[in-house]
Amino acid sequence: KVAFYDTVWELAYISGPRIAFEGLYPETKPYITFTAAENQFGGNSSCNVYSGKFTKKDNSIHFGNAVKTMRWCEGGGEETFLNTLGKVNKYAIDSDGKLLLLTDDIPIMLFKKNAKPQH
């Protein structure tokens, strides 16, 4: 069973943008981690480090506003990532062990487990 917490989840799909995924994230793919202790989420938006609080009950999840470092970012990747997180209200882990973040029943973000530790 894949652990929701203490896993580095790397973004593999995001719905909405008209730019191809590789075009949005040519170098660093965004990732997210969840910490049970303080109900914190955080990671890298592909450009800046971010963190915030989330609430989770059964299969519903809501992300609070993320605080992020202020590095200037090219392209719309970071904005797309953080804005899309704000639309999420459900989550699931599929049979392949991927994390799906959904709006109602529509998957809008897909994350795969990242084996390598991030800094």
HELIX and SHEET records of a PDB file:
HELIX    1   1 PHE A   21  LEU A   24  1                                   4    
HELIX    2   2 GLY A   77  LEU A   85  1                                   9    
SHEET    1   A 8 SER A  60  PHE A  63  0                                        
SHEET    2   A 8 VAL A  49  LYS A  57 -1                                        
SHEET    3   A 8 GLN A  40  ASN A  44 -1                                        
SHEET    4   A 8 TYR A  31  THR A  35 -1                                        
SHEET    5   A 8 TRP A   9  ILE A  14 -1                                        
SHEET    6   A 8 ILE A 106  LYS A 113 -1                                        
SHEET    7   A 8 LEU A  99  THR A 103 -1                                        
SHEET    8   A 8 LYS A  90  ILE A  93 -1                                        
SHEET    1   B 3 SER A  60  PHE A  63  0                                        
SHEET    2   B 3 VAL A  49  LYS A  57 -1                                        
SHEET    3   B 3 VAL A  67  LYS A  68 -1                                        
END                                                                             
